[in-house]
Amino acid sequence: MNRNIKYGAFAGLVTIAYFLLFYAISPRLMLSSWVNWGSLLIYIGFMAMACHQERAELGREYDLKQALRTAFTVYVLASVLYYAFNYLMFNFFDPVLVEIQRELVLENLERMSGVLGEDNVEQMQQQYEKESFELTLSNILLSFAWSLIGGFIISLALAAVMRRR
């Protein structure tokens, strides 16, 4: 199996297990922004392992282009698995997650009232109460596409670090 596919699949599966662990504790915890951002460490770890292995196999200078391709491929494959999992969780396994997500967004807005101002928060709350938080296929594909921008930046930074080592 291709190294990038292997590490991408592992990263995606470990990320899914990570979210399922928090889901088992509490669905609200699984949707926490801290848990969500923490999953990036899993991605970065597997991206670094794939780059490290490729660099060791080459036994010569590891150029930025190769490192970027490896890291980004791992990121993309892991993300495909994660977003498929997310879509299935919200639409088939536990549709109540949609309402929990709405509650968390509204609670976070209330906490931000000091920074954003009462009027702005009230307007945003009214807007969010009207919006659907359902995870449609188009929503998930758009989120995936946006995540690729961040994933590319992370991959580029990691590739620059791995190239020098």
Chimera marker file (.cmm) of the C-alpha trace (Angstrom):
<marker_set name="trace">
<marker id="1" x="0.000" y="0.000" z="0.000" r="1" g="1" b="0" radius="0.5"/>
<marker id="2" x="1.277" y="3.452" z="-0.869" r="1" g="1" b="0" radius="0.5"/>
<marker id="3" x="2.799" y="5.202" z="2.147" r="1" g="1" b="0" radius="0.5"/>
<marker id="4" x="0.637" y="8.315" z="1.739" r="1" g="1" b="0" radius="0.5"/>
<marker id="5" x="-2.560" y="6.284" z="1.497" r="1" g="1" b="0" radius="0.5"/>
<marker id="6" x="-1.561" y="4.239" z="4.548" r="1" g="1" b="0" radius="0.5"/>
<marker id="7" x="-0.766" y="7.272" z="6.699" r="1" g="1" b="0" radius="0.5"/>
<marker id="8" x="-3.802" y="9.185" z="5.420" r="1" g="1" b="0" radius="0.5"/>
<marker id="9" x="-6.082" y="6.253" z="6.262" r="1" g="1" b="0" radius="0.5"/>
<marker id="10" x="-4.519" y="5.849" z="9.702" r="1" g="1" b="0" radius="0.5"/>
<marker id="11" x="-4.840" y="9.578" z="10.390" r="1" g="1" b="0" radius="0.5"/>
<marker id="12" x="-8.495" y="9.528" z="9.356" r="1" g="1" b="0" radius="0.5"/>
<marker id="13" x="-9.313" y="6.418" z="11.388" r="1" g="1" b="0" radius="0.5"/>
<marker id="14" x="-7.494" y="7.649" z="14.483" r="1" g="1" b="0" radius="0.5"/>
<marker id="15" x="-9.304" y="10.989" z="14.168" r="1" g="1" b="0" radius="0.5"/>
<marker id="16" x="-12.647" y="9.189" z="13.956" r="1" g="1" b="0" radius="0.5"/>
<marker id="17" x="-11.751" y="7.097" z="17.023" r="1" g="1" b="0" radius="0.5"/>
<marker id="18" x="-10.730" y="10.302" z="18.826" r="1" g="1" b="0" radius="0.5"/>
<marker id="19" x="-14.120" y="11.897" z="18.129" r="1" g="1" b="0" radius="0.5"/>
<marker id="20" x="-15.990" y="8.704" z="19.046" r="1" g="1" b="0" radius="0.5"/>
<marker id="21" x="-14.167" y="8.639" z="22.371" r="1" g="1" b="0" radius="0.5"/>
<marker id="22" x="-15.391" y="12.149" z="23.160" r="1" g="1" b="0" radius="0.5"/>
<marker id="23" x="-18.839" y="11.267" z="21.804" r="1" g="1" b="0" radius="0.5"/>
<marker id="24" x="-18.991" y="8.330" z="24.247" r="1" g="1" b="0" radius="0.5"/>
<marker id="25" x="-18.198" y="10.720" z="27.086" r="1" g="1" b="0" radius="0.5"/>
<marker id="26" x="-20.644" y="13.378" z="25.887" r="1" g="1" b="0" radius="0.5"/>
<marker id="27" x="-21.912" y="14.411" z="22.452" r="1" g="1" b="0" radius="0.5"/>
<marker id="28" x="-21.562" y="18.050" z="23.545" r="1" g="1" b="0" radius="0.5"/>
<marker id="29" x="-17.913" y="17.419" z="24.316" r="1" g="1" b="0" radius="0.5"/>
<marker id="30" x="-17.364" y="15.862" z="20.892" r="1" g="1" b="0" radius="0.5"/>
<marker id="31" x="-18.619" y="19.113" z="19.330" r="1" g="1" b="0" radius="0.5"/>
<marker id="32" x="-16.383" y="21.294" z="21.490" r="1" g="1" b="0" radius="0.5"/>
<marker id="33" x="-14.065" y="23.600" z="19.587" r="1" g="1" b="0" radius="0.5"/>
<marker id="34" x="-11.156" y="22.410" z="21.764" r="1" g="1" b="0" radius="0.5"/>
<marker id="35" x="-11.740" y="18.809" z="20.755" r="1" g="1" b="0" radius="0.5"/>
<marker id="36" x="-12.115" y="19.861" z="17.135" r="1" g="1" b="0" radius="0.5"/>
<marker id="37" x="-8.875" y="21.873" z="17.065" r="1" g="1" b="0" radius="0.5"/>
<marker id="38" x="-7.106" y="19.112" z="19.007" r="1" g="1" b="0" radius="0.5"/>
<marker id="39" x="-7.742" y="16.698" z="16.158" r="1" g="1" b="0" radius="0.5"/>
<marker id="40" x="-5.249" y="18.675" z="14.078" r="1" g="1" b="0" radius="0.5"/>
<marker id="41" x="-2.485" y="17.204" z="16.228" r="1" g="1" b="0" radius="0.5"/>
<marker id="42" x="-3.437" y="13.761" z="14.928" r="1" g="1" b="0" radius="0.5"/>
<marker id="43" x="-3.243" y="14.977" z="11.343" r="1" g="1" b="0" radius="0.5"/>
<marker id="44" x="0.095" y="16.695" z="11.904" r="1" g="1" b="0" radius="0.5"/>
<marker id="45" x="1.536" y="13.631" z="13.624" r="1" g="1" b="0" radius="0.5"/>
<marker id="46" x="0.684" y="11.320" z="10.736" r="1" g="1" b="0" radius="0.5"/>
<marker id="47" x="1.765" y="13.871" z="8.146" r="1" g="1" b="0" radius="0.5"/>
<marker id="48" x="5.142" y="14.149" z="9.901" r="1" g="1" b="0" radius="0.5"/>
<marker id="49" x="5.514" y="10.364" z="10.130" r="1" g="1" b="0" radius="0.5"/>
<marker id="50" x="4.839" y="9.973" z="6.406" r="1" g="1" b="0" radius="0.5"/>
<marker id="51" x="7.377" y="12.695" z="5.544" r="1" g="1" b="0" radius="0.5"/>
<marker id="52" x="9.934" y="11.240" z="7.933" r="1" g="1" b="0" radius="0.5"/>
<marker id="53" x="9.593" y="7.767" z="6.419" r="1" g="1" b="0" radius="0.5"/>
<marker id="54" x="9.803" y="9.093" z="2.866" r="1" g="1" b="0" radius="0.5"/>
<marker id="55" x="12.874" y="11.144" z="3.710" r="1" g="1" b="0" radius="0.5"/>
<marker id="56" x="14.575" y="8.109" z="5.275" r="1" g="1" b="0" radius="0.5"/>
<marker id="57" x="13.744" y="5.967" z="2.234" r="1" g="1" b="0" radius="0.5"/>
<marker id="58" x="15.161" y="8.520" z="-0.195" r="1" g="1" b="0" radius="0.5"/>
<marker id="59" x="18.519" y="8.732" z="1.553" r="1" g="1" b="0" radius="0.5"/>
<marker id="60" x="19.233" y="12.009" z="-0.181" r="1" g="1" b="0" radius="0.5"/>
<marker id="61" x="18.094" y="15.614" z="-0.076" r="1" g="1" b="0" radius="0.5"/>
<marker id="62" x="14.394" y="15.834" z="0.599" r="1" g="1" b="0" radius="0.5"/>
<marker id="63" x="13.000" y="18.713" z="-1.398" r="1" g="1" b="0" radius="0.5"/>
<marker id="64" x="10.104" y="20.914" z="-0.416" r="1" g="1" b="0" radius="0.5"/>
<marker id="65" x="7.897" y="19.787" z="-3.300" r="1" g="1" b="0" radius="0.5"/>
<marker id="66" x="8.128" y="16.112" z="-2.312" r="1" g="1" b="0" radius="0.5"/>
<marker id="67" x="7.531" y="16.844" z="1.358" r="1" g="1" b="0" radius="0.5"/>
<marker id="68" x="4.556" y="19.089" z="0.550" r="1" g="1" b="0" radius="0.5"/>
<marker id="69" x="3.007" y="16.463" z="-1.734" r="1" g="1" b="0" radius="0.5"/>
<marker id="70" x="3.363" y="13.777" z="0.930" r="1" g="1" b="0" radius="0.5"/>
<marker id="71" x="2.036" y="15.884" z="3.810" r="1" g="1" b="0" radius="0.5"/>
<marker id="72" x="-0.872" y="17.300" z="1.833" r="1" g="1" b="0" radius="0.5"/>
<marker id="73" x="-1.883" y="13.896" z="0.444" r="1" g="1" b="0" radius="0.5"/>
<marker id="74" x="-2.059" y="12.513" z="3.986" r="1" g="1" b="0" radius="0.5"/>
<marker id="75" x="-4.110" y="15.545" z="5.053" r="1" g="1" b="0" radius="0.5"/>
<marker id="76" x="-6.568" y="15.182" z="2.162" r="1" g="1" b="0" radius="0.5"/>
<marker id="77" x="-7.130" y="11.455" z="2.688" r="1" g="1" b="0" radius="0.5"/>
<marker id="78" x="-7.596" y="11.858" z="6.436" r="1" g="1" b="0" radius="0.5"/>
<marker id="79" x="-10.037" y="14.702" z="5.825" r="1" g="1" b="0" radius="0.5"/>
<marker id="80" x="-12.090" y="12.671" z="3.352" r="1" g="1" b="0" radius="0.5"/>
<marker id="81" x="-12.571" y="10.004" z="6.027" r="1" g="1" b="0" radius="0.5"/>
<marker id="82" x="-13.312" y="12.554" z="8.747" r="1" g="1" b="0" radius="0.5"/>
<marker id="83" x="-15.873" y="14.479" z="6.692" r="1" g="1" b="0" radius="0.5"/>
<marker id="84" x="-17.591" y="11.250" z="5.613" r="1" g="1" b="0" radius="0.5"/>
<marker id="85" x="-17.769" y="10.240" z="9.290" r="1" g="1" b="0" radius="0.5"/>
<marker id="86" x="-19.139" y="13.652" z="10.242" r="1" g="1" b="0" radius="0.5"/>
<marker id="87" x="-21.802" y="13.491" z="7.539" r="1" g="1" b="0" radius="0.5"/>
<marker id="88" x="-22.891" y="10.022" z="8.670" r="1" g="1" b="0" radius="0.5"/>
<marker id="89" x="-22.922" y="10.989" z="12.348" r="1" g="1" b="0" radius="0.5"/>
<marker id="90" x="-25.068" y="14.090" z="11.849" r="1" g="1" b="0" radius="0.5"/>
<marker id="91" x="-27.447" y="12.617" z="9.284" r="1" g="1" b="0" radius="0.5"/>
<marker id="92" x="-27.847" y="8.952" z="10.168" r="1" g="1" b="0" radius="0.5"/>
<marker id="93" x="-26.338" y="7.854" z="13.472" r="1" g="1" b="0" radius="0.5"/>
<marker id="94" x="-27.302" y="10.776" z="15.738" r="1" g="1" b="0" radius="0.5"/>
<marker id="95" x="-29.352" y="13.546" z="14.087" r="1" g="1" b="0" radius="0.5"/>
<marker id="96" x="-29.764" y="15.178" z="17.528" r="1" g="1" b="0" radius="0.5"/>
<marker id="97" x="-26.194" y="16.447" z="17.057" r="1" g="1" b="0" radius="0.5"/>
<marker id="98" x="-27.649" y="19.165" z="14.825" r="1" g="1" b="0" radius="0.5"/>
<marker id="99" x="-29.581" y="20.652" z="17.755" r="1" g="1" b="0" radius="0.5"/>
<marker id="100" x="-26.653" y="20.250" z="20.135" r="1" g="1" b="0" radius="0.5"/>
<marker id="101" x="-24.502" y="22.139" z="17.634" r="1" g="1" b="0" radius="0.5"/>
<marker id="102" x="-27.095" y="24.942" z="17.492" r="1" g="1" b="0" radius="0.5"/>
<marker id="103" x="-27.174" y="25.166" z="21.300" r="1" g="1" b="0" radius="0.5"/>
<marker id="104" x="-23.387" y="25.364" z="21.505" r="1" g="1" b="0" radius="0.5"/>
<marker id="105" x="-23.232" y="28.129" z="18.899" r="1" g="1" b="0" radius="0.5"/>
<marker id="106" x="-25.863" y="30.160" z="20.751" r="1" g="1" b="0" radius="0.5"/>
<marker id="107" x="-24.110" y="29.614" z="24.101" r="1" g="1" b="0" radius="0.5"/>
<marker id="108" x="-20.792" y="30.729" z="22.623" r="1" g="1" b="0" radius="0.5"/>
<marker id="109" x="-22.461" y="33.848" z="21.246" r="1" g="1" b="0" radius="0.5"/>
<marker id="110" x="-23.766" y="34.727" z="24.698" r="1" g="1" b="0" radius="0.5"/>
<marker id="111" x="-20.247" y="34.404" z="26.111" r="1" g="1" b="0" radius="0.5"/>
<marker id="112" x="-18.967" y="36.735" z="23.404" r="1" g="1" b="0" radius="0.5"/>
<marker id="113" x="-21.489" y="39.498" z="24.195" r="1" g="1" b="0" radius="0.5"/>
<marker id="114" x="-18.854" y="41.537" z="26.036" r="1" g="1" b="0" radius="0.5"/>
<marker id="115" x="-16.591" y="41.538" z="22.995" r="1" g="1" b="0" radius="0.5"/>
<marker id="116" x="-19.172" y="41.744" z="20.214" r="1" g="1" b="0" radius="0.5"/>
<marker id="117" x="-21.711" y="43.973" z="21.970" r="1" g="1" b="0" radius="0.5"/>
<marker id="118" x="-25.219" y="43.104" z="23.089" r="1" g="1" b="0" radius="0.5"/>
<marker id="119" x="-26.921" y="44.352" z="19.910" r="1" g="1" b="0" radius="0.5"/>
<marker id="120" x="-24.625" y="42.398" z="17.598" r="1" g="1" b="0" radius="0.5"/>
<marker id="121" x="-25.022" y="39.235" z="19.640" r="1" g="1" b="0" radius="0.5"/>
<marker id="122" x="-28.803" y="39.582" z="19.653" r="1" g="1" b="0" radius="0.5"/>
<marker id="123" x="-28.829" y="40.025" z="15.863" r="1" g="1" b="0" radius="0.5"/>
<marker id="124" x="-26.567" y="37.027" z="15.372" r="1" g="1" b="0" radius="0.5"/>
<marker id="125" x="-28.694" y="34.905" z="17.702" r="1" g="1" b="0" radius="0.5"/>
<marker id="126" x="-31.832" y="35.743" z="15.722" r="1" g="1" b="0" radius="0.5"/>
<marker id="127" x="-30.046" y="34.856" z="12.500" r="1" g="1" b="0" radius="0.5"/>
<marker id="128" x="-28.734" y="31.539" z="13.874" r="1" g="1" b="0" radius="0.5"/>
<marker id="129" x="-32.146" y="30.596" z="15.254" r="1" g="1" b="0" radius="0.5"/>
<marker id="130" x="-33.548" y="30.866" z="11.712" r="1" g="1" b="0" radius="0.5"/>
<marker id="131" x="-30.693" y="28.968" z="10.064" r="1" g="1" b="0" radius="0.5"/>
<marker id="132" x="-30.610" y="25.258" z="9.568" r="1" g="1" b="0" radius="0.5"/>
<marker id="133" x="-27.632" y="23.538" z="11.137" r="1" g="1" b="0" radius="0.5"/>
<marker id="134" x="-28.227" y="20.374" z="9.150" r="1" g="1" b="0" radius="0.5"/>
<marker id="135" x="-25.169" y="18.889" z="7.536" r="1" g="1" b="0" radius="0.5"/>
<marker id="136" x="-26.140" y="18.533" z="3.899" r="1" g="1" b="0" radius="0.5"/>
<marker id="137" x="-23.884" y="17.043" z="1.281" r="1" g="1" b="0" radius="0.5"/>
<marker id="138" x="-23.236" y="20.507" z="-0.181" r="1" g="1" b="0" radius="0.5"/>
<marker id="139" x="-22.401" y="21.921" z="3.284" r="1" g="1" b="0" radius="0.5"/>
<marker id="140" x="-19.971" y="19.121" z="4.008" r="1" g="1" b="0" radius="0.5"/>
<marker id="141" x="-18.288" y="19.462" z="0.608" r="1" g="1" b="0" radius="0.5"/>
<marker id="142" x="-17.924" y="23.217" z="1.118" r="1" g="1" b="0" radius="0.5"/>
<marker id="143" x="-16.442" y="22.690" z="4.592" r="1" g="1" b="0" radius="0.5"/>
<marker id="144" x="-14.075" y="20.099" z="3.175" r="1" g="1" b="0" radius="0.5"/>
<marker id="145" x="-12.973" y="22.492" z="0.421" r="1" g="1" b="0" radius="0.5"/>
<marker id="146" x="-12.318" y="25.279" z="2.948" r="1" g="1" b="0" radius="0.5"/>
<marker id="147" x="-10.376" y="22.891" z="5.161" r="1" g="1" b="0" radius="0.5"/>
<marker id="148" x="-8.063" y="22.127" z="2.253" r="1" g="1" b="0" radius="0.5"/>
<marker id="149" x="-6.803" y="25.713" z="2.342" r="1" g="1" b="0" radius="0.5"/>
<marker id="150" x="-5.782" y="25.363" z="5.983" r="1" g="1" b="0" radius="0.5"/>
<marker id="151" x="-4.466" y="21.876" z="5.311" r="1" g="1" b="0" radius="0.5"/>
<marker id="152" x="-2.273" y="23.177" z="2.523" r="1" g="1" b="0" radius="0.5"/>
<marker id="153" x="-0.807" y="25.857" z="4.806" r="1" g="1" b="0" radius="0.5"/>
<marker id="154" x="-0.121" y="23.293" z="7.533" r="1" g="1" b="0" radius="0.5"/>
<marker id="155" x="1.402" y="20.938" z="4.944" r="1" g="1" b="0" radius="0.5"/>
<marker id="156" x="3.633" y="23.684" z="3.604" r="1" g="1" b="0" radius="0.5"/>
<marker id="157" x="4.899" y="24.586" z="7.067" r="1" g="1" b="0" radius="0.5"/>
<marker id="158" x="5.480" y="20.941" z="7.944" r="1" g="1" b="0" radius="0.5"/>
<marker id="159" x="7.243" y="20.316" z="4.624" r="1" g="1" b="0" radius="0.5"/>
<marker id="160" x="9.571" y="23.237" z="5.262" r="1" g="1" b="0" radius="0.5"/>
<marker id="161" x="10.462" y="21.825" z="8.686" r="1" g="1" b="0" radius="0.5"/>
<marker id="162" x="10.855" y="18.237" z="7.473" r="1" g="1" b="0" radius="0.5"/>
<marker id="163" x="13.029" y="19.294" z="4.554" r="1" g="1" b="0" radius="0.5"/>
<marker id="164" x="15.611" y="20.871" z="6.849" r="1" g="1" b="0" radius="0.5"/>
<marker id="165" x="15.904" y="18.064" z="9.359" r="1" g="1" b="0" radius="0.5"/>
<link id1="1" id2="2" r="1" g="1" b="0" radius="0.2"/>
<link id1="2" id2="3" r="1" g="1" b="0" radius="0.2"/>
<link id1="3" id2="4" r="1" g="1" b="0" radius="0.2"/>
<link id1="4" id2="5" r="1" g="1" b="0" radius="0.2"/>
<link id1="5" id2="6" r="1" g="1" b="0" radius="0.2"/>
<link id1="6" id2="7" r="1" g="1" b="0" radius="0.2"/>
<link id1="7" id2="8" r="1" g="1" b="0" radius="0.2"/>
<link id1="8" id2="9" r="1" g="1" b="0" radius="0.2"/>
<link id1="9" id2="10" r="1" g="1" b="0" radius="0.2"/>
<link id1="10" id2="11" r="1" g="1" b="0" radius="0.2"/>
<link id1="11" id2="12" r="1" g="1" b="0" radius="0.2"/>
<link id1="12" id2="13" r="1" g="1" b="0" radius="0.2"/>
<link id1="13" id2="14" r="1" g="1" b="0" radius="0.2"/>
<link id1="14" id2="15" r="1" g="1" b="0" radius="0.2"/>
<link id1="15" id2="16" r="1" g="1" b="0" radius="0.2"/>
<link id1="16" id2="17" r="1" g="1" b="0" radius="0.2"/>
<link id1="17" id2="18" r="1" g="1" b="0" radius="0.2"/>
<link id1="18" id2="19" r="1" g="1" b="0" radius="0.2"/>
<link id1="19" id2="20" r="1" g="1" b="0" radius="0.2"/>
<link id1="20" id2="21" r="1" g="1" b="0" radius="0.2"/>
<link id1="21" id2="22" r="1" g="1" b="0" radius="0.2"/>
<link id1="22" id2="23" r="1" g="1" b="0" radius="0.2"/>
<link id1="23" id2="24" r="1" g="1" b="0" radius="0.2"/>
<link id1="24" id2="25" r="1" g="1" b="0" radius="0.2"/>
<link id1="25" id2="26" r="1" g="1" b="0" radius="0.2"/>
<link id1="26" id2="27" r="1" g="1" b="0" radius="0.2"/>
<link id1="27" id2="28" r="1" g="1" b="0" radius="0.2"/>
<link id1="28" id2="29" r="1" g="1" b="0" radius="0.2"/>
<link id1="29" id2="30" r="1" g="1" b="0" radius="0.2"/>
<link id1="30" id2="31" r="1" g="1" b="0" radius="0.2"/>
<link id1="31" id2="32" r="1" g="1" b="0" radius="0.2"/>
<link id1="32" id2="33" r="1" g="1" b="0" radius="0.2"/>
<link id1="33" id2="34" r="1" g="1" b="0" radius="0.2"/>
<link id1="34" id2="35" r="1" g="1" b="0" radius="0.2"/>
<link id1="35" id2="36" r="1" g="1" b="0" radius="0.2"/>
<link id1="36" id2="37" r="1" g="1" b="0" radius="0.2"/>
<link id1="37" id2="38" r="1" g="1" b="0" radius="0.2"/>
<link id1="38" id2="39" r="1" g="1" b="0" radius="0.2"/>
<link id1="39" id2="40" r="1" g="1" b="0" radius="0.2"/>
<link id1="40" id2="41" r="1" g="1" b="0" radius="0.2"/>
<link id1="41" id2="42" r="1" g="1" b="0" radius="0.2"/>
<link id1="42" id2="43" r="1" g="1" b="0" radius="0.2"/>
<link id1="43" id2="44" r="1" g="1" b="0" radius="0.2"/>
<link id1="44" id2="45" r="1" g="1" b="0" radius="0.2"/>
<link id1="45" id2="46" r="1" g="1" b="0" radius="0.2"/>
<link id1="46" id2="47" r="1" g="1" b="0" radius="0.2"/>
<link id1="47" id2="48" r="1" g="1" b="0" radius="0.2"/>
<link id1="48" id2="49" r="1" g="1" b="0" radius="0.2"/>
<link id1="49" id2="50" r="1" g="1" b="0" radius="0.2"/>
<link id1="50" id2="51" r="1" g="1" b="0" radius="0.2"/>
<link id1="51" id2="52" r="1" g="1" b="0" radius="0.2"/>
<link id1="52" id2="53" r="1" g="1" b="0" radius="0.2"/>
<link id1="53" id2="54" r="1" g="1" b="0" radius="0.2"/>
<link id1="54" id2="55" r="1" g="1" b="0" radius="0.2"/>
<link id1="55" id2="56" r="1" g="1" b="0" radius="0.2"/>
<link id1="56" id2="57" r="1" g="1" b="0" radius="0.2"/>
<link id1="57" id2="58" r="1" g="1" b="0" radius="0.2"/>
<link id1="58" id2="59" r="1" g="1" b="0" radius="0.2"/>
<link id1="59" id2="60" r="1" g="1" b="0" radius="0.2"/>
<link id1="60" id2="61" r="1" g="1" b="0" radius="0.2"/>
<link id1="61" id2="62" r="1" g="1" b="0" radius="0.2"/>
<link id1="62" id2="63" r="1" g="1" b="0" radius="0.2"/>
<link id1="63" id2="64" r="1" g="1" b="0" radius="0.2"/>
<link id1="64" id2="65" r="1" g="1" b="0" radius="0.2"/>
<link id1="65" id2="66" r="1" g="1" b="0" radius="0.2"/>
<link id1="66" id2="67" r="1" g="1" b="0" radius="0.2"/>
<link id1="67" id2="68" r="1" g="1" b="0" radius="0.2"/>
<link id1="68" id2="69" r="1" g="1" b="0" radius="0.2"/>
<link id1="69" id2="70" r="1" g="1" b="0" radius="0.2"/>
<link id1="70" id2="71" r="1" g="1" b="0" radius="0.2"/>
<link id1="71" id2="72" r="1" g="1" b="0" radius="0.2"/>
<link id1="72" id2="73" r="1" g="1" b="0" radius="0.2"/>
<link id1="73" id2="74" r="1" g="1" b="0" radius="0.2"/>
<link id1="74" id2="75" r="1" g="1" b="0" radius="0.2"/>
<link id1="75" id2="76" r="1" g="1" b="0" radius="0.2"/>
<link id1="76" id2="77" r="1" g="1" b="0" radius="0.2"/>
<link id1="77" id2="78" r="1" g="1" b="0" radius="0.2"/>
<link id1="78" id2="79" r="1" g="1" b="0" radius="0.2"/>
<link id1="79" id2="80" r="1" g="1" b="0" radius="0.2"/>
<link id1="80" id2="81" r="1" g="1" b="0" radius="0.2"/>
<link id1="81" id2="82" r="1" g="1" b="0" radius="0.2"/>
<link id1="82" id2="83" r="1" g="1" b="0" radius="0.2"/>
<link id1="83" id2="84" r="1" g="1" b="0" radius="0.2"/>
<link id1="84" id2="85" r="1" g="1" b="0" radius="0.2"/>
<link id1="85" id2="86" r="1" g="1" b="0" radius="0.2"/>
<link id1="86" id2="87" r="1" g="1" b="0" radius="0.2"/>
<link id1="87" id2="88" r="1" g="1" b="0" radius="0.2"/>
<link id1="88" id2="89" r="1" g="1" b="0" radius="0.2"/>
<link id1="89" id2="90" r="1" g="1" b="0" radius="0.2"/>
<link id1="90" id2="91" r="1" g="1" b="0" radius="0.2"/>
<link id1="91" id2="92" r="1" g="1" b="0" radius="0.2"/>
<link id1="92" id2="93" r="1" g="1" b="0" radius="0.2"/>
<link id1="93" id2="94" r="1" g="1" b="0" radius="0.2"/>
<link id1="94" id2="95" r="1" g="1" b="0" radius="0.2"/>
<link id1="95" id2="96" r="1" g="1" b="0" radius="0.2"/>
<link id1="96" id2="97" r="1" g="1" b="0" radius="0.2"/>
<link id1="97" id2="98" r="1" g="1" b="0" radius="0.2"/>
<link id1="98" id2="99" r="1" g="1" b="0" radius="0.2"/>
<link id1="99" id2="100" r="1" g="1" b="0" radius="0.2"/>
<link id1="100" id2="101" r="1" g="1" b="0" radius="0.2"/>
<link id1="101" id2="102" r="1" g="1" b="0" radius="0.2"/>
<link id1="102" id2="103" r="1" g="1" b="0" radius="0.2"/>
<link id1="103" id2="104" r="1" g="1" b="0" radius="0.2"/>
<link id1="104" id2="105" r="1" g="1" b="0" radius="0.2"/>
<link id1="105" id2="106" r="1" g="1" b="0" radius="0.2"/>
<link id1="106" id2="107" r="1" g="1" b="0" radius="0.2"/>
<link id1="107" id2="108" r="1" g="1" b="0" radius="0.2"/>
<link id1="108" id2="109" r="1" g="1" b="0" radius="0.2"/>
<link id1="109" id2="110" r="1" g="1" b="0" radius="0.2"/>
<link id1="110" id2="111" r="1" g="1" b="0" radius="0.2"/>
<link id1="111" id2="112" r="1" g="1" b="0" radius="0.2"/>
<link id1="112" id2="113" r="1" g="1" b="0" radius="0.2"/>
<link id1="113" id2="114" r="1" g="1" b="0" radius="0.2"/>
<link id1="114" id2="115" r="1" g="1" b="0" radius="0.2"/>
<link id1="115" id2="116" r="1" g="1" b="0" radius="0.2"/>
<link id1="116" id2="117" r="1" g="1" b="0" radius="0.2"/>
<link id1="117" id2="118" r="1" g="1" b="0" radius="0.2"/>
<link id1="118" id2="119" r="1" g="1" b="0" radius="0.2"/>
<link id1="119" id2="120" r="1" g="1" b="0" radius="0.2"/>
<link id1="120" id2="121" r="1" g="1" b="0" radius="0.2"/>
<link id1="121" id2="122" r="1" g="1" b="0" radius="0.2"/>
<link id1="122" id2="123" r="1" g="1" b="0" radius="0.2"/>
<link id1="123" id2="124" r="1" g="1" b="0" radius="0.2"/>
<link id1="124" id2="125" r="1" g="1" b="0" radius="0.2"/>
<link id1="125" id2="126" r="1" g="1" b="0" radius="0.2"/>
<link id1="126" id2="127" r="1" g="1" b="0" radius="0.2"/>
<link id1="127" id2="128" r="1" g="1" b="0" radius="0.2"/>
<link id1="128" id2="129" r="1" g="1" b="0" radius="0.2"/>
<link id1="129" id2="130" r="1" g="1" b="0" radius="0.2"/>
<link id1="130" id2="131" r="1" g="1" b="0" radius="0.2"/>
<link id1="131" id2="132" r="1" g="1" b="0" radius="0.2"/>
<link id1="132" id2="133" r="1" g="1" b="0" radius="0.2"/>
<link id1="133" id2="134" r="1" g="1" b="0" radius="0.2"/>
<link id1="134" id2="135" r="1" g="1" b="0" radius="0.2"/>
<link id1="135" id2="136" r="1" g="1" b="0" radius="0.2"/>
<link id1="136" id2="137" r="1" g="1" b="0" radius="0.2"/>
<link id1="137" id2="138" r="1" g="1" b="0" radius="0.2"/>
<link id1="138" id2="139" r="1" g="1" b="0" radius="0.2"/>
<link id1="139" id2="140" r="1" g="1" b="0" radius="0.2"/>
<link id1="140" id2="141" r="1" g="1" b="0" radius="0.2"/>
<link id1="141" id2="142" r="1" g="1" b="0" radius="0.2"/>
<link id1="142" id2="143" r="1" g="1" b="0" radius="0.2"/>
<link id1="143" id2="144" r="1" g="1" b="0" radius="0.2"/>
<link id1="144" id2="145" r="1" g="1" b="0" radius="0.2"/>
<link id1="145" id2="146" r="1" g="1" b="0" radius="0.2"/>
<link id1="146" id2="147" r="1" g="1" b="0" radius="0.2"/>
<link id1="147" id2="148" r="1" g="1" b="0" radius="0.2"/>
<link id1="148" id2="149" r="1" g="1" b="0" radius="0.2"/>
<link id1="149" id2="150" r="1" g="1" b="0" radius="0.2"/>
<link id1="150" id2="151" r="1" g="1" b="0" radius="0.2"/>
<link id1="151" id2="152" r="1" g="1" b="0" radius="0.2"/>
<link id1="152" id2="153" r="1" g="1" b="0" radius="0.2"/>
<link id1="153" id2="154" r="1" g="1" b="0" radius="0.2"/>
<link id1="154" id2="155" r="1" g="1" b="0" radius="0.2"/>
<link id1="155" id2="156" r="1" g="1" b="0" radius="0.2"/>
<link id1="156" id2="157" r="1" g="1" b="0" radius="0.2"/>
<link id1="157" id2="158" r="1" g="1" b="0" radius="0.2"/>
<link id1="158" id2="159" r="1" g="1" b="0" radius="0.2"/>
<link id1="159" id2="160" r="1" g="1" b="0" radius="0.2"/>
<link id1="160" id2="161" r="1" g="1" b="0" radius="0.2"/>
<link id1="161" id2="162" r="1" g="1" b="0" radius="0.2"/>
<link id1="162" id2="163" r="1" g="1" b="0" radius="0.2"/>
<link id1="163" id2="164" r="1" g="1" b="0" radius="0.2"/>
<link id1="164" id2="165" r="1" g="1" b="0" radius="0.2"/>
</marker_set>
